[in-house]
Amino acid sequence: MAAARSTVDRRAERPGGTGDERGAALTEGEQRLQGHPAVTECVVVEGEQLVAYIVAGETERITEFLTQLVPQRRLPEVVAVVPALPRTPEGEIDVAALPLPVAEGARPAGGKGGGATAGSGPMVVGGTLLFGFLAFATTNVFWPYSTDLSGVPLPWAALFFGLYLFECASFGLGVMVLLRGRSVLARRGRSAPLTTAAWLALAWLLLAWWPQDNFYRLAAKNDWPQQAALVYGFNVTLMIAAAVLVGFVSGRRR
């Protein structure tokens, strides 16, 4: 039976607990699961939830087994049964390749329901639409007449209007990335500082288009101080954000 190597490297921030407590939760969950005769492999990881991934012949009593042996504060919220644990060419468990525990085989430990991840998709879509609508509704409050298309002939007016809608949708998605995106990026196994930088960079790449385009449309073409401020405030920071994401994607796992 094999658990993941280097549990400490996979710790992530968990509300309501210190680093030692989170590490103990991860380690104890794996150790207890290894003691079950039906479990051949297991790994416990931290994302939006504490999730135990197990390879097991039968699973009916594993949740009950964990509940009896692990304190409630250290109990994985979800036990996900997988056919095998993905591994890197070096033989390490590939945490980034683990599936989200929302499909068949994922079950909550010590309770009913599918856990918080089950509603993540609809929540992100709903939040994107909500914040996108708020951006669209308040554009003329922050930038009066920036989206005035009364003097633009068709089909160009329709094309520009569609662009405004996409900008607002991008802003809405950026808000949701800012609210929920870090735990998803943490599954890639990069260092905590790089993960945080990539999370903020991705959010900024999505958030910036709505204010940027409105500021540019209202800027006088010969107002060089304002033009310089816009270029450095938006264009340069977007380039930096893109470079951060390249570093995140190409960087080594911890």
C-alpha angles and dihedrals in degrees: 000000000000131000124191119286120241102017090183091063091061098052116124133183111284119187115245100022143079124242090259091052092049092048090049090051092053095044096043093048091054094045092050093047091051087059093062111097093220095055116091098170135007144171131182117210135180123229126125083330138020101258128189114205113198139181105210142156095222127011109182097107101029094095091049089047091054093045091056096048106033124063112247093247089057097042117116110245090219134028109202120193113213130177092234140350112252115238137198121238087263091059097252119135107263101227092181091059094054112113122245106261098243102098129084110303095041113113134168118251111238099355149050128270135048100277131244095302092064091074098036096103097051090041092055092047092047093047091048091053093045097049091039090055091048090052091050092047094050100041094098090044092060098029110025113209093000090125097038106138098169092116097043117096125224135295089025094056090056091048092051092046089053089051090054090052092051091049091054091046089051090052091050092051090047091056090052091048088052091050100041110008105090096072090051092053090045088066088069089074099233124143117285095247092049091046091052092047092050092047092053092042093053091047091050093049088058099036099048101065096072099054094032097058093044092050091049094050091055096042118105110241093231096044094106098177090054092043091051091048091051093047094050095037095051116008097044094043090049090053090051091048091052091050091051090054091050089053091048094051095045098038124106122263116249 
